[in-house]
Amino acid sequence: MSRGVILLAAGGTGGHLFPAEALAHELIERGWEVHLATDRRAERYSGHFPAADIHSIPSATLRSKNPIAMLSAFWTIWQGVRQAGRVIARIKPDAVVGFGGYPTLPPLYAATRRKVPTLIHEQNAVMGRANKALASRVDAIAGGFLAEGESAAGAKTVTTGNPVRPQVLEAAKISYTAPTDGEPFRLLVFGGSQGAQFFSDAVPAAIALLPEAQRKRLAITQQARAEDVARVKAAYANLGVDAQVSPFFTDMAARMASAHLVMSRSGASTVSEIAVIGRPALLVPYPHALDHDQAANAAALAAAGGAEVHPQSTLSPEGIAALVGGLMGNPDRLTAMATAARSAGKPNAARLLADLTEAIASGKTVSDYRRTRA
């Protein structure tokens, strides 16, 4: 018999769903029944989500300045609130936990209207707009990078870190060994659901500028948009470089663990997984990210010494070639970065977030929870 029901709500991208999945695994191990509320975009990520049921709740993004579009978005969100309310009435969750993105608005708003205990988890170093809208209504805020007590919401903020999936914790068991000169060098390049096009354009051009001896050492795994896969594959084939290129890799954690160097965007989940696994990284924050959250996330890992941060505007193929080529020839630097990255990781984040979830579900306040930790 389960201890109760927890409803998780997450936007339909990997960055929101992956930490929700990590918490789901932890809660299920503790005897809870877990449900997921999300949107239709989640289908390609949620197939293996360990939920008793997945509820598709309509929502909309409040970004347009067009009054008609805004009115339509508010109407869709209100329809989602009503549908989420019916789900909550039926499954009777002990708590509702949101992971950001506009699809979390209807379930969390519906839960607060029904006086169900609520918690939001903010992955980034800067709070997202959906979570900002909910912050004053919920009972607690868990932060991936947010510090406690540094904002108006700081009194109910607990820094837990970002939960990572079991695959990431398994991958973290693999120690890092930098290759010496002449040995194969595995480079992992990915850009998430947004921003991969820059890498598709710039990285093959950069690899072409490397000396032939370094190109021969490379084995590249690169995520690319579906419409870019063919041309990226062709570019590497023309260079004689071993490369696997795909829009999505289901075993990304294992590929990260096998990489000698990661070049990626700096979404919260990405930065957290790089840190837990402990791999040196060249981080290129997505320049169009709302509130520049990716730059803040990257800065946190760079401050620990585990990554270098390079704004996209400063990166040419020549610059990327110099960065990658320089690190390929400096195994001591790679090893130091990997060690520093691991020191910044929070592999116990899922456990800490589950502890907070259980506290909120039992009616405790954040102050009560902090007293139990002291």
Disulfide bonds with the S-S distance in Angstrom:
none
